[in-house]
Amino acid sequence: MRDVSADFETGLTEFNGEDNHVHLLVTFPPKVALSKLVNSLKGVASRRMRQEFPDLAAHYYRANKLWSGSYFEGSAGGAPLSNVHQYIEQQNRPS
């Protein structure tokens, strides 16, 4: 995730999640298309997870994908970043 963020010249401030989704706190300049960043993050994460955990391929063989095509983005412009950071940090790590 950090490598992809660096490639897009964005900052991955926080990463955490639960069994079926992840939370990322990312800072990025206006020139970055968020949809392209998310697509790249999902693609790289999927490829690396399949390499590290080959059993995932057998589990997801019907759909042939680890991530859904959807994602949620929200702006934290009004909230202190410390509050957003704390929220993400308190989520359970994916297993």
Buried (B, 14 or more C-beta within 10 A) or exposed (E): BEEBBEEBEBEBBBBBBEEEEBBBBBEBEEEBEEEEBBBBBBBBBBEEBBEEEEEBEEEBEEEEEBBEEEBEEEEEEEEEEEEBBEBBEEBEEEE
